[in-house]
Amino acid sequence: MARPLDALVVGAGPTGLTLAGELARRGLTVRIVDKALEPPSDHSRALAVQARTLELFSMMGIADAAMEHGMRVMGLNVLLPRGRRARLPLLSFPELSTPIPGLFVIQQLDTEEVLASRLPRLGVTLERGVELASSSQDSAGVTCSLRHADGELEEVRSSWLLGCDGAHSAVRKGAGIPFEGDTYDDHCMLGDLVVDWQLPDGEIYISPSPRGIAAAFPVPGRRRFRIVLILPEAPPVRNAAVSLAEFESTMRAIIPVPFQIEQAIVLSRYRLHHRVAARLRSGRVLLAGDAAHIHSPAGGQGMNTGIQDAFNLAWKLAAVQQGRMPAWLLDTYEQERLPVARRLVDFTDRLFGFLAGHGPLSHTLRVLAPRLAIRAFGLAPVQRRILGFVSQLKIRYRKSPLSVQLGTPPARGPRAGDRAPDVALRGGAGEEVHLFELLRDPEPVLLLFAGPRADGASGERARSLAARLAGPDLKVVVLGATEAGGYADPDGRAHATYGVETTAAVLVRPDGYIGVRSDPIDEGELGRALDRLFTRRTGAART
Ligand SMILES: Cc1cc2nc3c(=O)[nH]c(=O)nc-3n(C[C@H](O)[C@H](O)[C@H](O)COP(=O)(O)OP(=O)(O)OC[C@H]3O[C@@H](n4cnc5c(N)ncnc54)[C@H](O)[C@@H]3O)c2cc1C
């Protein structure tokens, strides 16, 4: 007899594909349906894949496959008159401690193909031409009506219904969750072009000007760029097709460098919306991705945010559905991700309200922006802030009920609720091992820092503590002592990156965030926090 369905994922965009794969990896029975008969073939959606997303792809084992489709972006430039540029290098911040620094451009259809290609290995079939027609829930599950391409209706019962069905989400509407926000006044044109100009490939160019803002993103291929023009004035005819002549003359009025458009692959026009769902959960229905938040695509954040939603949700839903964790764990999905979505939409809202608006203040700002950029981009703290935000490496959940600091918070280094940074370690045979390689399991991992100058005795203490704490749902890794499966920290970099002065225990959640942190290690308090927040520690030790 077929196992009952744990989760029905509606929508096979990047969010739904990530969620279906991550749930299946954790042992849930999953169906994923999409009303489109074919995978998307348009080249006009997400390009920017941020460092945090590549970290998640690495945990999913698909980072190399994704990067094969793309190219690394080396710098972000603001164009100034007379051929000058203010340049922000994108690779120069080792303190972000990521194995894949910078930003990649990968066409969304390629990202989706890579995400979809792992599903068969996980036992999931992507069902195309299947649309969610309606749904109703009770305390035990959700009954859904699916319309197949031939018009046939199928009734499906699932424990959870997951709405990854984009901005017009039928799941969100069916659950009665308001989508609060508005549509911007300004208008955008998008061109996927082959451009002949003196600007090097592989860089992003932004040009604020009194006539509007232009942003040029490199696309894999020689001299190929995605150019977005954000205009304060509406076109005379709404939704009119964009001609090459109109695009070229508008671009010439904004971009202060000579250019020739050699080929226009796509030209389109769209308006910007900024909306956030009032809730991410209604009983057994949850929302993720564009179904929950939409905003200007210019910052390259939307798809990346949806993928992170899915990663945050998957381990929690699996733990609750499998009875390993109480139901309240699922509430932390909204507690953590809704503020992230709201901040992102507020930020893009304010940025575009100021920069792309049609009032005199916005006009002045567009005139001054290039000169401001040349000063700001030269300042390391500004560079760090921009990169931390854009890369999504600085997203954190410090106020989450899952983030618990025991003892004294570190003066430097990540706190409970922050992303766990990567560091290079040494295995027992002297081989280099990246911490992230140890975090790929679908369970939480407890890092025990034996001390920056750990000797045999402190290493032994850490090892025996590891044996007492480990269980079937908790892997424990000792850092600073190589014997018995631990990892050396020869130059103390791991201890320094994590701000550990004596000893510390750091619980890394399955989505790579720090849950509990104990500085120094207090075994009693730590054990109680782990039991309460993360795992049963019964059964055979697993170190
Ligand atoms: C011009 C442009 C540029 C962008 N650039 C970037 C960028 O550089 N970086 C970035 O991060 N983001 C970018 N974005 C945003 C990004 O494209 C979206 O955030 C992303 O597609 C959201 O993914 P999703 O899976 O949540 O939703 P979607 O991609 O919208 O997928 C939803 C899926 O649900 C299916 N569906 C809908 N209703 C139903 C139903 N009733 N039943 C079954 N299936 C259904 C649809 O067919 C669709 O396949 C850009 C967007 C645009 C428009």
The ligand as an SDF file (V2000), in Angstrom:
LIG
                    3D

 53 58  0  0  0  0  0  0  0  0999 V2000
   13.0220   40.5130  -14.6420 C   0  0  0  0  0  0  0  0  0  0  0  0
   13.2490   39.7400  -13.3940 C   0  0  0  0  0  0  0  0  0  0  0  0
   14.5410   39.5900  -12.9240 C   0  0  0  0  0  0  0  0  0  0  0  0
   14.7780   38.9080  -11.7400 C   0  0  0  0  0  0  0  0  0  0  0  0
   16.0580   38.7810  -11.2940 N   0  0  0  0  0  0  0  0  0  0  0  0
   16.3030   38.1340  -10.1430 C   0  0  0  0  0  0  0  0  0  0  0  0
   17.6350   37.9080   -9.7090 C   0  0  0  0  0  0  0  0  0  0  0  0
   18.6000   38.2820  -10.3750 O   0  0  0  0  0  0  0  0  0  0  0  0
   17.8320   37.2280   -8.5390 N   0  0  0  0  0  0  0  0  0  0  0  0
   16.7870   36.7900   -7.7990 C   0  0  0  0  0  0  0  0  0  0  0  0
   17.0260   36.2120   -6.7290 O   0  0  0  0  0  0  0  0  0  0  0  0
   15.5110   36.9530   -8.2000 N   0  0  0  0  0  0  0  0  0  0  0  0
   15.2390   37.6010   -9.3520 C   0  0  0  0  0  0  0  0  0  0  0  0
   13.9640   37.7180   -9.8000 N   0  0  0  0  0  0  0  0  0  0  0  0
   12.8590   37.1550   -8.9960 C   0  0  0  0  0  0  0  0  0  0  0  0
   12.6700   35.6560   -9.2660 C   0  0  0  0  0  0  0  0  0  0  0  0
   12.4480   35.4170  -10.6340 O   0  0  0  0  0  0  0  0  0  0  0  0
   11.5050   35.1420   -8.4340 C   0  0  0  0  0  0  0  0  0  0  0  0
   11.6670   35.5860   -7.1130 O   0  0  0  0  0  0  0  0  0  0  0  0
   11.4190   33.6150   -8.4660 C   0  0  0  0  0  0  0  0  0  0  0  0
   10.9910   33.1440   -9.7130 O   0  0  0  0  0  0  0  0  0  0  0  0
   10.4410   33.1070   -7.4000 C   0  0  0  0  0  0  0  0  0  0  0  0
   10.4350   31.7130   -7.4240 O   0  0  0  0  0  0  0  0  0  0  0  0
    9.1800   30.8980   -6.8870 P   0  0  0  0  0  0  0  0  0  0  0  0
    9.5290   29.4730   -7.0830 O   0  0  0  0  0  0  0  0  0  0  0  0
    8.8260   31.3670   -5.5390 O   0  0  0  0  0  0  0  0  0  0  0  0
    7.9620   31.3180   -7.8320 O   0  0  0  0  0  0  0  0  0  0  0  0
    7.8090   31.1820   -9.4110 P   0  0  0  0  0  0  0  0  0  0  0  0
    9.1290   31.1790  -10.0740 O   0  0  0  0  0  0  0  0  0  0  0  0
    6.8180   32.2110   -9.8140 O   0  0  0  0  0  0  0  0  0  0  0  0
    7.1830   29.7330   -9.6240 O   0  0  0  0  0  0  0  0  0  0  0  0
    5.8370   29.4670   -9.3140 C   0  0  0  0  0  0  0  0  0  0  0  0
    5.3960   28.2260  -10.0810 C   0  0  0  0  0  0  0  0  0  0  0  0
    4.0860   27.8750   -9.6340 O   0  0  0  0  0  0  0  0  0  0  0  0
    3.3330   27.4350  -10.7330 C   0  0  0  0  0  0  0  0  0  0  0  0
    1.9100   27.6180  -10.3760 N   0  0  0  0  0  0  0  0  0  0  0  0
    1.2450   28.7780  -10.1680 C   0  0  0  0  0  0  0  0  0  0  0  0
   -0.0300   28.5370   -9.8090 N   0  0  0  0  0  0  0  0  0  0  0  0
   -0.1760   27.1920   -9.7780 C   0  0  0  0  0  0  0  0  0  0  0  0
   -1.2630   26.3170   -9.4770 C   0  0  0  0  0  0  0  0  0  0  0  0
   -2.4690   26.7710   -9.1130 N   0  0  0  0  0  0  0  0  0  0  0  0
   -1.0690   24.9810   -9.5680 N   0  0  0  0  0  0  0  0  0  0  0  0
    0.1470   24.4770   -9.9360 C   0  0  0  0  0  0  0  0  0  0  0  0
    1.1960   25.2680  -10.2370 N   0  0  0  0  0  0  0  0  0  0  0  0
    1.0490   26.6000  -10.1460 C   0  0  0  0  0  0  0  0  0  0  0  0
    3.8050   28.3000  -11.8880 C   0  0  0  0  0  0  0  0  0  0  0  0
    3.5630   27.6640  -13.1380 O   0  0  0  0  0  0  0  0  0  0  0  0
    5.2930   28.4400  -11.5840 C   0  0  0  0  0  0  0  0  0  0  0  0
    6.0620   27.4600  -12.2500 O   0  0  0  0  0  0  0  0  0  0  0  0
   13.6930   38.3670  -11.0020 C   0  0  0  0  0  0  0  0  0  0  0  0
   12.3870   38.4970  -11.4850 C   0  0  0  0  0  0  0  0  0  0  0  0
   12.1590   39.1750  -12.6730 C   0  0  0  0  0  0  0  0  0  0  0  0
   10.7540   39.3110  -13.1770 C   0  0  0  0  0  0  0  0  0  0  0  0
  1  2  1  0
  2  3  1  0
  2 52  2  0
  3  4  2  0
  4  5  1  0
  4 50  1  0
  5  6  2  0
  6  7  1  0
  6 13  1  0
  7  8  2  0
  7  9  1  0
  9 10  1  0
 10 11  2  0
 10 12  1  0
 12 13  2  0
 13 14  1  0
 14 15  1  0
 14 50  1  0
 15 16  1  0
 16 17  1  0
 16 18  1  0
 18 19  1  0
 18 20  1  0
 20 21  1  0
 20 22  1  0
 22 23  1  0
 23 24  1  0
 24 25  2  0
 24 26  1  0
 24 27  1  0
 27 28  1  0
 28 29  2  0
 28 30  1  0
 28 31  1  0
 31 32  1  0
 32 33  1  0
 33 34  1  0
 33 48  1  0
 34 35  1  0
 35 36  1  0
 35 46  1  0
 36 37  1  0
 36 45  1  0
 37 38  2  0
 38 39  1  0
 39 40  1  0
 39 45  2  0
 40 41  1  0
 40 42  2  0
 42 43  1  0
 43 44  2  0
 44 45  1  0
 46 47  1  0
 46 48  1  0
 48 49  1  0
 50 51  2  0
 51 52  1  0
 52 53  1  0
M  END
$$$$
